[in-house]
């Protein structure tokens, strides 16, 4: 396993964590991301976090499985424990799409 593979795993995990925190309404930071992907990471966080949770009348529900209601921390823990692999796949797909668009424009 080379450095590029480790960097990709690191980037995907950081973006996934930020997306989960954003969906739950918790604070997050992308400051430790490489400058070259920081803009893409912010866009991916916004896209993926919209697909994780829905908030109706201040009631949070998981958009992936429909469970809820959750508190902000409860939603965060639910998504981390139950749907983390799904979130990694979503982030990886969005990142691949972003990189493909960048390469082919």
N, C-alpha and C positions, 0 to 999 in steps of 0.2 A: 504494500500500500504506500503510494507516494505522498508527497506533501500536498499536491493539488487535491487529492481525494480527501485528505484530512481537512483541508481548508473548506472544501465544499460541504462536508458534514458539519463543520463548525458554523458556517454561514447559514445553512438550512436550519440548524437547531436554534440559533440566535433569532432568526426571523420568525420561526414558529413560536418561540417563547413570547416575543413581542406581540405577535398576532393574537395569541391567547389572552395576554394581559390587556391588550386594546379592546378585544371583544367583551371582556369582563368589566371594562371601565377602570382598570387599574393603570398606574403609571408604568412607563417603560422607557428605555433609552436605547438608541442605536449608535451611541458614541463610540463603542468599541468595535464597530464594523469597519472594514477597510473602506477608505474614501471612494474607491472606484465602484463600489456597489451600494453605497449608502442611499442614493436617490432611488435606485431600484428597490432596495429593501423597504423603504418607506411606502412606496406604491404597492408592493406585495403585502405588507402588513395591512394596509387599508382594504385591499381586495379580499384577503383571506379572513380578516376579522368580521367583515360583513356576512360571511358564509357560516360563521360559528354560532352567533347568538342573535336572538331577536328580543326586543324590549317593547312590551305593550303595557301601557299604563304603569310604568316603573317596575314591571315584573319581568325578570330575565328568564328566558328559556333557551335550551340548547337547540339550535337549528338542525344539528346533525341527527339527533335521535328523538327530539321533541320533549325530552324530560324537563321538568321544572315544577314549580318556580324555584329559583335559586337566588341567594344573595350574590353579591359580586365575587366574594371569596369562594363561595360554594360553586359558582359556575366555573371559576378558574380551576379549582381542584377537580371538578367533574371532568372537564375537558382534558386536563393533564393526565388524569388516571385512566379515562376510558377511550379517548379519541386521539391520543398523541400521535400514533402511527398515521392516522388519517390526515392530521394537520401537517405532518412531515410530507406526506404525499402531495397535498394541496400546494404547499410552499415550493416543493421541488418542481412541480408542474408549472407553476407561475414563473419561477426563476428560469426554467428551460425556455418557456415562451418568450420571456423578456430577452434572454440571450440570443435566441433565434432571430427575433425582430431586429435586434441591434446589429447582428451579423449580416442580415439580408436586406438592410435598407440602403 
